[in-house]
């Protein structure tokens, strides 16, 4: 498939990596020639330097023969204009746009063919925010994914010694569930290897078990395999950027939230947006700052800055200082793999939606052995 990707940032690079590895003919457009050069060194892709909203640049990228346009630049306006040009001038059949603005996402009429002509809209920042919120809601889970507009939930938990189903066949789960609750065990990983689950499969302590159930019933099902942990109440967030601010806004109604932001202007700006969140100006990698804000009393620490290295350092430091659980936003795959087995329980990152299918890691994952 001939695909044109607009934007060579974190999301664009992840999209290019995912699609180029599937033997697609991929061209990436960006105004930053250095980013394009770095991408071309790693991937088998063609690059074009220029403004992605200009028809001449799109034509140079081969848009006339493209079957798909993926507009994931930092600018919503650029992405929308590019999709409209691709439809009106070049008749590109599939047009995907990354949109950060809530107004565009909320009003689907703006994305219709007679408007901006976007077939599929995505917001990786909101996807990560939603995922983190679900992990906070289910602290005992290794992974949490929703399907069917939130009606069904897939949760991965580690079976513990003494659990109701441990040492028993999967088919016995029906005996422990209320009559109106239905659930399926759809996958099991044992010592990092997949086990094909059947009704007679026996669950062992330490197994990673993937449960699928209606969202409203998932709590009942989790009790079968996992001790319920204390709910997360106190949360500290490192980074008040786009994702950090989104997560704080999503959590502040039901949790005590603190945000540490190193930029004084940004800290002052986001402080006006929150009702109950405490915003502090400081470095999250500073041991004294974390200690002064009682990191050892926090239920969860979320390192959500724009710097992978800072997130790894801050999360590791928070864990060493006594925080119960920590999460780091990590976009480089090598870094995410590196932290597995270390003090960081979760590594989250901006991932294109189509990389969340079978065999792929979701937007966030928990280290094995946690």
N, C-alpha and C positions, 0 to 999 in steps of 0.2 A: 504494500500500500504506500502511495506517495503522501507524505505528511509534512506540513509546514508548521513549525513551532515558533511562536513569537515570544521572546524572552529567554535569556540564558541565566537567570538567577537560580535560586535554590529549587524552586518548583519546576522551572523550565528544564534545568539540568536533570532532575529526577525523571521528568517525563521523557526527555530525550534518551536517557539511559535505558528506561523500561522499553521504549518502542524500538530503539535501534538494535537492542538485543534480540528482537523478534524478526530480524531480517527485513524491516521496513526501510523504504527510501526516505530518510529524514533530512530536512533542511531546517536550520535554526537561524532566526533573525534577531539581532540585538544591536543597540547603538554602541555597546561596549566591546571594542575589538579584542581587548585582553581576555574578557570572559569567554568570548567565542574561540579564541586561540587555545585557551585552557581546555575547553570542551572538545575541540577538534583533536587535541592530543590524546584524549582518553577514549573517544568514541568514534565510530565510523559514521560521521554525519557531515553534511555540507553546511557551510556557514555563510551568512550574508550580513554585512554591516550596514545599518541604516534605520530609519524611522519606520516602525512596523505599521503605522497608520497611513503610509503613502502608497498609492497604487503602483507607482514605479518600483518601489522596493519590493513589494509583494510579487510583482511580475518577475523581478530578478531572482526571487526565491523559488520560482516555478509554480506559482499559485494557479496558473492556467491549467496545469495538469494534475493538480493536487486533489486528492479524494477527501482529505480532512485538514482542517485548520484548528490548531490548538493555541489560543491566544492567552498567554499566562504572564504578561508583563506586569510591572508594578502598578500600572495605570489602568483603572477601570475604563476610562474614556478611550484609551488606545485600543483596548481589547474589544470594546463594543463597536467602535468605528471599523476596525479591521474585519470583524464578523460581517458587518453590513456591506462593506466593499466586496468581501469574498462572495457573498450571496448575489449582490446586484450586478457586479461587473464580471465575475469569473465563474459564477454558478457552482461554487464548491458545495457538495452535498451535505457534509457534516461539519458543523462549526461549534467549537467548544470555547467557552470564555471563563477565565478566572475573574470573579467579582468580589471585591471586599465590601462595597457599599451595601448596607442593609436595604436601602430603598430599591435597588435593582433586583435583589434576591426576592424581596417581599412582593413586588408587583410583577408577576409573570407576564402581564400584557406588554410590558416594555421589551420583552425578549421575543415577541412573536415575529413572524416573517415580515409583516408590514411595518415593523419598528426596527429593532436592532438585529433581528434574524439570528438569534442564538439558539441552537438546538439543545445544548446542555450547558448549564451554569454550574460552576463549582467554586467553593471557598475553602481551600485547605486549612486556613487559620481557624475557621469555624468548625471544621471536621475535627481538628486537634483539640479545640476547646470542648466540644461535645464528648470526645473520647475521654479526656481528662476528668470531666465532670462525672462520667459513668464510673471511672476507676475510684473516684472519691466516694461515690455512692455505694460501691461494692468493694470495700477494702480487702476482703478475703479473696478476691478474684485475681487471676493472672491476666486475663483478657476479657473484654466486654464488647460485643458487637451487636448492633440493632439491625433488624430487617423489617420489611413491610411497613415502612413509616413508623417504626417504633413499636409495632404490635407484638413482635417476636424478638427475643433476646438470646444470643449465644454467649455463654459464659464458660471460661476455662478456669477450673479450680484444681488444686492438688488434694487428692484424697488423703486423709490422715488416719493414723492408727486409731481404731476405736469407732470410726464412722459407721453409720448404719449399714452401708453397702460394702464396706471393705471386707474382703474374704467371701463375698457372696456373688451370685450370678446377677447380671444386669436385669434379667427379667423379674427379679424379686423387688425391684424399685417400685413397681405398681402397688405392692402390698403396703408401702409406707406413705403413699401419697393420698390426699383426700380424693373422694370420687370425682370432684369437678376439676381436678388439676391433672393435666397431661404433660408429659415431658419425654424427650428422647436423648439418649447418649449417642452422639453422632460421631465421636472420634475419641481415641485414647492414645496417649503417648507414654511409653514405658521405657525409662532409661534412654530418652531421646529418640526412640524408635516407634513408629506407628504400629498400633495393634488394631486389627480389623474387628470391630465390636459386633457380637451377635448376642442373642438372648442368653446364651450359656457362658459368655465370657465372664471370668471372675475378676473383679476389681481388686487391685493390690494397693497397699499403702504407698504413697509417693507417686502414683499414677497422675498424669495430667489428663483430666477428664473434661471433655467439651459437652456441655448440656444445652439443649435447645428447648425453650418453653415460651409460653405467652409471657410477656413482660410483667403482667400483674401477678403471675404465679412464680416468678423466678426465685423469690425468697424461700418459698416452701421447698423448692427443689434443692437449693443450695444446702439446706439443713441436712439433706441426706448424705452429703459427702464432705462437708467442711464445717468446722467450728466457726460460728459467727463472731467476727472480731468487733471490738468496740467501735461505734460510729466515729468517723472523722469529724472533729469539731473545730480544732485550731489549725489554720493553714498559713504558711508563709510563702510568698511568691517572690522570686528574684527576677526582676525585669518588669518594667511597666510599659513595654512596647505593645504592638498590636495584639499579640496572643496573650501576654500577661494581663493586659487590661480587660480583654474579653473574658478570660478565666475568672478574674476577680469579680467582674460584674455578674457572672453566672453563679458564683458561689456565695457571695456576700450575704444574701438573704437568709441562708440557713447555716452559715459558718462564720467563725471569727477569722477575718482575713487581714493579713498584713502584707504590704507590697514594698519591696526595697528597690528603688530606682536610682541609678548613679547620676543621671542628668537632672540637675535642679529644675530646669524649665519644664522638662517632661513630667517630673514628679508633681510640680505645681499644677500643671494642666490636668493630669488625670485625677488629682485629688478632688477637683471640683465636680467630677463626674460620678463620684461614689457617695453613697449615703452612710454606709457603715464600715467601709474599708479604711484602714489606717495606712497612709502612704508615707514612707520614710525615704529620705535622700541619703544614699550611702552605697558602699560597695558590698555586694553579697559574698564576695570572696575574702572579705575582711573578717577574721576570726572574732575580733572585738565587737564588731557590729552585730554579728549573729548571737554572740553571748549576751550582749546587752539587751537584745530583744527576746531573750529566753528561748533560744532555739530548742533546748532540751525539753521544753514543755509542749512543743508543736507535735501534732499528730501527723502532719505531712508537710514536706518542703518541696516546692515546685520551682526548678531553675528554668526560666523561660526567656532568657535574654536572647539576643541575636547572635551570640558568640558561642559556638560549640564548646570551646576550651573552657571558657568561663563557667558554662553550665556544668560541665563535668567536675571542675574544681569546687564550685559552690556546693553542688549536691554531695560530693564526697566529704567536704568539710562539715556540712550540716549533719551528715550521718555520724561522723566521728564525734561531733559535739553532743550527740544524744537524741537527734530527731528520730522518730519511730520509722517513718517511711520517706523515701526521697525519690523524686522523678527529675530527669534532665531532658531538655529539648535538644536532640542531637540530629542534625541533618546529614552528616557525612556517614555513610554506611560503615566505613572502616572504624570510626569512633564508636558507633553503636555496637558493633561486634566486639570491640575491645573491652567495653565495660561489662559485658556479660560475665557473670561469676564474681563481680566485684561488689562494692558496697551499695551501688545504685540499683534499686529494685526495678525501676522502670526507665526505659529510654524511648522518648516520643520524638516524632519528626514529621515534617511536612511530606506527605506521600500522595502521589496521584491516586485517585480512587480505584483505577483499574489494576493497581498492584495489590489489591486486597482480596484476590480470589484464592482458590485452593492452592495451598503450598506457599503462599506469600505471607509475609509478616504484615499485620495491620498497622494502623498509625502509631500505635504504642505497644510496647511489649514488656513483659516482666522477665527479669533474669531467671534462669533455671536454678533450682536449688534454694529459692527464697523461702 
